[in-house]
Amino acid sequence: MLNKLTLTEALAGLRAKKFTSVELVQACLDQIKKLNPKLNAFLAINEKALDEAKKADLSKPLGGIPIAIKDNFLTMGLPTTASSKVLEGYIIIGKTNMDAWAHGSSTESSDFGPTLNPWNTNHLPGGSSGGSAAAVAADMCIAAIGSETAGSVRQPAAWCGVTGFKPTYGRVSRYGVIAMASSTDSPGPITKTVEDAAILAQIIAGHDPFDATSSPLPVGDYISKLKTQNSKLKIGLAKEYLVGQSKSVVSQAAEKLKELGHEVSEISLLDPKYSIGVYTIVQRSEVSSLIGIL
C-alpha cells in the first residue's frame, strides 16, 4: 500500500509517475480513518488534502507528500489547539496529538485523550510528540514533524520504533511554534528511516529572518553524508547515563560501531541528578514566563 512507503520511496514514485499525489494522500487518509478511532494520533484532518494533492507542485522538494504536523505548530487553515511555513509544497494531512502545551512525555496529558502505541495499544507512544510518532509508525502519513525540548522527538520515536532526529538548537526555525521553553525548543523530523530524516532535516533547516535564534550558518548536505563510507566517527559514551536495562543495549550498539571502524570511548558528563535539576529550573522558569505572555 502506498501509505507504507518511506519518504524516499514516495518521492521517487511521484517523480517517476508510478502513482499520483492524490492516490498517495488517499491511502494515508484511508489508514487514518481505519486506525485513528483507536490510536487517537490525529486531532484534526485537513479536509482539503485531496484538493491540494490535485494541484501538487512536484518540483518542490516535498511536493505532493502528505506530512503530519504536531499540534503546537501554527498552521494556516487548520485549527491549532496549543501560520508556519516550515516546508514548501508539501500537504499537511492533519494535526497530531500531544501532551497539553507539550508538558509531558507520554501524550497522556492531552485534553483530547491519550494516543496509543500502534504496535501495542496497551502501551503509550511516548511524548510529547506522541501523536506524530504513532502516525508515522502506523503508516497514517509518510513523515511527520514534532518538536523537542528535552526528548520530545527522540523518545516517542524510540517508543514507536521509528526515526526521530533533534537538530541542534537554532538549526531549524521555531517561528510559528507554540513554545514550551524557548531556549531549548527544536522542531525535528519523525520518519520511517534515517535517510528520510536527513531529507526532511535538510529542507527545514536554515536561517529564518523571523527567528533571531536561527543559525545563519549554511545548511550542509546531510543526504550525501549518509553515503560517505570512509568517514570514521569518534563517539563518546557518558558513563553516568549507562545504567539499568539500557546499558546492555547501548553497549551492544557500541561494539557494533567499533566493528565498523569507529572509535568509541567512555566520557564523563554532569551527573544526572544535577543536570535534571538544572533543566527543571530552566524549563519551569521559561514555562511560567510564556504562560504569563499567553
N, C-alpha and C positions, 0 to 999 in steps of 0.2 A: 504494500500500500504506500502511496506517495507520502503520507504523513510520517512514515517511519524513516524517510531519507534524512541523511545528515545535511548540514548546510552546504557542504562541498558538493555532495551529490545533487542536491536540489538546484544549485546554481548551474551546474554542468548540464543537467537535464533541461532546464529552461532555455539555456543558450543554444542547445542542440535541437530545441523544439520537439523533444520527446513527449512533452506534456505542456499544458498551459498553466499560467498562474492561477486561473480560475479553478482548474482541476486540483491544483496543489492546496489552495485555500479551502476548497470544498472538502477535501479529505481531512483537513485539520478540524474544520467545523463539525464534520460528522463524528470525529473522535471526541470532541468536546461535548457534543450532545449526548454521546453514549456514556462517557465516564464522569463528566463534571457533577452530575447529581450526587454521585457517591464521594468523589475526591474533594470537591469544593475548591478546586485550584483557581478557577476564574470567578471574578466578581462581576465583570461586565464584558459583553461581547460586542464587537464592532459590527453593527447591523449593515454597514456599508462596505464590508470587507470584500464581498464578491464584486460589487460595482467598481471598487478600487482596483481589484485584480484584473478586470476587463481593460482598464486603462493603464496597467502597469508599464512603466518605462524600464525595459530590460537593460538599457545602457547604464543605469545607475548601479552602484556597487552591490546593493542588495535588492535591486528592482524585482518585484513580484514575489518576494519571500515573506511568508506570514511569521511575524515576530510577536511574542508576548511581552508585555511591559508590566513591571511591578507597579502596584497602585499608589506609590508615592512619587511617581513621575507625572507632572502636569502635562496633559495631552489635549490637543485641540479636538473638540467634537466628541470626546469621551469623558464620562464622569471620573473625577479623582477624589476619592474619599479621604485621603491623608492630606504656554504651550511649548513642551520640549521638542526641539529639533535636533535630537542627538544623531539620528540617522536620516538618510535621504533616499526616497524611492521605495522603501520597504512598506509593508502593510501591517499596521497594528491589528492583530486579530482579536485582542482583548486585553483587559487589565487583570492582573493576578493577585491573589490573596496574600496577606502578610500579617505579621503581628501589628496590632494597632500602633500607629506612629513609629513603627519599626522597633518598638520597645519589647523585645523578646527574642527567643532563639528556637521557637518550636511551631510558630503560626497558630498557637492555641489562643492567644490573646486578641485575635480578630473579633470585632463586634459582629461579624457576619458568619461566625462559626469557624472551627478549625479546618485546615486542609489535611487530608490523609495521605499517607505514603502509598503510591501506586503499586509498589512491589508487595506490600503487606498492609492492608488497611487497618490492622490493629496497631500499627505504629505511626509515628508522626514523620513529616518530611524535613524537620529542622526549620530554621528561620533566621532572620525574619523574612528572607526571600523564599519561603517555603512553597508558595503558590507557583512561582516561576520554575523552581526546580522540579516540582511534581508535574507541571505541564510539559516540560521537556522530556522527563522520564517516561511519561505516559503517551508520548508522541501526539500531544494535542497541539503542538506547534513545532516549527523547525528549530527555533532557538528562542532565547528569552534574555531580557535584561533585568538584572537585580541591582541592589546597592548594598554596600557593606560599610559598617562602622568598626566592627570587631569580629568578623567571621560570618556575616550575614549572607555572603555569596558562597564562600567555600564550604561552610558547614552544611547547609541544606543540599548543596551539590553532592557532597560526600554521602549524606544520608540517603539520597535518592539515586546514587550510582551514576551520576553524570559529571560533566566537567564544569567547574566553577573557577573563574580567574579574577583575582582582585588586582587591578592595576595600581601602580604606585600613586599615592595621593597627588593630585594635580595633573596627572596624565590624561584623565578624562574629565570634561567639564561637569560641574554639579548644577549648572543652570537649568532650572525647571524641576529640580528635585526638592521635595519637602524634606528638609534636613532633620536628622536626629542630633548629630554632633558635627558641626560644620568643619572642625579641624581634622576630622578623620574620615568623614563620609567619602566613599568612592563608588561610582557606578561601575558595573562589570558584567561581562557576558556569562550566561549559563547555557551550555551547549552539549551536544552528544559526543563530541570528540575534541581533542586538543587542537587539531587543525582548525576546526570551526571556531573555537575560542580565539585563535590567532587572527582569523579573518575578521571577526566581529570587533575585536580589540583594536585592530589597525584602522578600522573605519570610524570608531567612536573616539579614538584618541586624538589629541591635538589641542592647540591653543584656542580659546574662546574669548572674544572681547567682552562677553557678558559675564565672565567669571574671572575675576582678578587673580584667583589662586591657581588657575590652569597654567600649565607649563608652556613656555614659549619654545622649548627645545623641539627640534624636528622629530617626527614620528619615524621610528625605524621600520625596516621591512621584516615584520615578525614572521610572516609566512615562509620566506626564503630561509630564515634562520632555523626553522624546524627541519629543513632538509640538509643542513650542514652536518656532515657526518664526522668530520675530523676535529671539531672543537671539543676540548676537554674542559670539564667544569670542576671548580673547587667548591665542595659542598660542606657546610657546617651543620652538625647535629647538636642542638642545645641540650646538654646533658640534664639540666634542671627540668626539662619538659619530657624526657624519656621515662615515663612512669606508667604503671598499670598495664592493661591489656594492649595498649597501642605500642608499647615498647618493642615487642617481638615483631610486630608487623612492620614498623619503621626500620628495624634492624635488618629484616629480610630485604626490604627495598634498598637499603644502603649497600648490602652485599651485592645485589644485582648491579647497582651503579658502579661499584668497584670492578666487577667483571667486565663492564663496558669501557673501562679505562679511566673513569673519573676518580678524582681524589676526594675522599670522604674522611673527615676528622671531627672529633668532638670539640665543641667550643663551650664557653660559659657565658650565660646571659643573666640579666637581673632575675632574681628569684621570683617565681610566680606569685608568691604571697605579697610581694611588693609591687610587681607590675600590675596585678589586678587592682591593688589599692590605688595606684596612680590613675589607671583607666577609670575606675569608679568615680574618683573625684572630678576628673576632667569631663567625663560623659555626663554625670549628674548636673554639673555646673552649666554645661552648654545646653542640655535639655531644658533646664529651668529657664535659662535666658531666652531660648527660642519660643518656649510656651508663652513667656511674657509678651513676646513680639506678636505671636498669633492672637 
